[in-house]
Amino acid sequence: MLDFVFTLCDPAEQEAHPVWPGKPITARWTLPDPAAERGPEQAIAKAFHQAFMALDWRIGLLISLPISALDHLQLTERMTEIGKS
């Protein structure tokens, strides 16, 4: 069973979340797709590095949350806030 599901889609995409078993908390953590980057090798590497750093930051925020002290709605709100950071 899943507890959390994060989708990493481009902000321009407006796809609906699929239905996940167990009704996990879902959040859309939008990031530009580094695989879509075109240009010199340095620009592509920079795009992947930026995506990595953004995810590293957000995961750090996630694991610092007092998850057991928050209810489903509070967790959902926090996940959304983290996705905007």
Secondary structure, DSSP 8 states (H G I E B T S, - for coil): --SEEEE---TT--------TT--EEEE-----GGG--SSHHHHHHHHHHHHHHHHHHHHHHHTS-GGGS-HHHHHHHHHHHHT-
